[in-house]
């Protein structure tokens, strides 16, 4: 989506800390976004993404707080959530079909291997 991201994670190890996984994803994306905006001279965006916390001024690319997390425990909710995620750009009127959204995993699930973000295969049968 233009202003937010949906991510569906299935940790490979039974013992994990989701906060560490999310930090490993969010931190480098935030650094790269800031570097991109600086290189592009996007002063307005840099100002909009700068917040004051206590006595510090920080770049905040991601929404504050834990986000809208949900734990899923069986295949049916996972399929429903994946359908919701894939239909999001269609509901917003950005594209006509989920596979038309360049950044959607719907393309990979439909068999298109020419996608900007690779993902592990998911067995939804």
Order of alpha helices (4+ residues) and beta strands (2+ residues): alpha-alpha-beta-beta-alpha-alpha
